C-alpha cells in the first residue's frame, strides 16, 4: 500500500504561505512499512507531477543526523 505524505496548504494557518506552486505539497512517500528515501521520493513526485516541499539542507542519512546531533549534547 502506498501513502503519500504531504500537507494541504490552501487555507491560511498560523503562518501565511505566498507563491506556492500548489495547494498540496508532498514531503514523503510510505510504501507498506517503509518510508522512501528523499531522492526516490523526489523522482516519484516528479513522475506524478506532485510538487515537493523545498529542500533546505542535505545533511545525510537519518543515522548520521542523529549521531551528529547527539554529539552536541554530550
N, C-alpha and C positions, 0 to 999 in steps of 0.2 A: 504494500500500500504506500502511495506517495502522499506526502503532506507538504504543501507549500507554505512556508513561514514568512509572514510579512505584516504590514500594517496598512490599514485603510486610512488615508490622511485627508479625506475630503472636508470634514468639518474641523473648524478651529478647536484646538485643545489649549493647554496652558501655554504652549509655545506656538506662535503663528509660523506657518510654512509658506514661503513665497517661491514661485518659479520652479515648482516640482514638475518632473517630466510626466507624472501620472498620479492619480489618486491612490494607487496601490503601489507600495514599494516592497520588494522581496528582500529578505535577509537570510534565508536558509531554505534547504530542502531536506526533508526527512523521508527516507525510504526504509520501510519496515522499522527496525530498531536502530538505524544508523543515520546520523546527520552527516550529510555530504560535506566534503572539504570545500573551501571557498572557491578555489579555481574551477572545480566541477560545477558548483552552484552557478558561477558566472556564465560558464559555457551553456548550461541548460537554460538559464534565464534568457540569454541572448537568442537561443534557438526557439524559445517560446514567445519571444517578444515582450517579456515582462521586465520592466526596469528594476534595477537593484539599488540598494542604498549606496551612498557614496563611500568609497574606501578611504578611510582616514589614515590608516597606518598598516603596515605589513610587518608584524613583529616576529612571527614564527609559528611553530606548532603550539597547540594547547599546552603540552608538557613543558615546552621551552618558556612560554609565558608564565606559567605557574612557578617554575623554578626561579626565573629571573625576579619575579615579584616577591617570592618568599625570601630571597636574599636581602631584600630591602628591609625586612622586618627582623632580621637577626641582630 
